[in-house]
Amino acid sequence: LSAHRVTRIVTAPSLARALTELDDAQRLLAHLRWWFVSGEPLKRDVAARIRGVLPQTTLCNLYGSTETMSDVGCAIVGDDALGGVLSIGKAIANCALLVLDER
């Protein structure tokens, strides 16, 4: 990522956690400007870790059907979101999100 000066990445939150736990994560990931996480729920501690290690990076929590790898919702995770429930965001263009109940 560092050698190729990667500026945008899409990973599962578990991989984001592992990458930000590297000893020299700030240096290795210094070029990242956009980090999209998808495929599993984004936990607050992982979001806080990413925001803390890479404050210059915009963190986007994507939501969609894991089975089809199609994201339909997106929320930018700012420092203000780290104290509460992380949002799955709003529907992207030409999509709709319907929350029917807690199940």
N, C-alpha and C positions, 0 to 999 in steps of 0.2 A: 504494500500500500504506500509506503514511504518512497520507495525507489521510483514508482510510477506516478507519484504525486496525485493519488486518487482524491477527488473532491466530493464524490457522491458514492454512497454504499447502501445496499439493502441487505439486512441480515435478520436472523431471528434474535430476540432479546438475549437468549442464552449465549450466543456467539458475541454479541455486543458486550456482555458482562466479561467474558473471557478476554476479549481484546483490550478492554479498558483496565483490566487487572495486570497487564504486562508491566514490567518494571519501568520501561521507557515509553509508555503509551502516548504521553503528550508529544514526544518527539516523532514517534512512528506515525501518528495519526494527525499530525499538525496541519496537513493540507485539507482534511475533511471539512466541508462546509455544509453538507446535507447528509444526515444519517436517518434512513428509513428503517423501522423495525416492523416485522410482520411475522405471521405464522404461529405465534403463541402470545398469551397475554403479556403486556409490558408491566412489570412490577415497579412500584415507586422507587425502591432502592436501586434498581438498574437504571432507571431514568435519572435519578439523582447522581449516580456515578458518572454517567455519560456527560451530563451537564456540568459536573464538577471538573472532570478531566479535560473536557473539550468545550469550554464556554463559547467559543467562536462558532460552534457547529449548531445548525438548526436540527432539532430532533423531531421527527414525525412518526407518530404512532398510527400505523395503518391497520385497518380491520377488514376482514373478508373471510370468505370460505377457504379454510386451509386445504380442503380436499381438492379444490379446483385452482388454487393459487391465484384467485382473483380478488384483489382488494377493492372495496366499495366505499370505505370510509377513511377519513384522514383527519388527524388532530395534531397541531404543532404543540409540543410539550415545552412550556416555558417554566421558569423557576417558580412562578405562582401556582402551577398545577401540582407541585410535588407534595403539598401538604394534604391534599384530598384524594378523591378517586380520579384515576386517570381516564380521560375521555377517549372514546373510540372515534370521536369527531363527527363531522358532517359528511353527508353523501358526496361523492365526487360526481362530476358531470355525467348525466344520463343514467344515474343510479338513484335508488331510494333505500333508506334504512328504516326498517320497521321493528320496533321493540315491542313484543306482544305481552310479555310478563317476565317475572324474575327467572323463569326456567328457559 
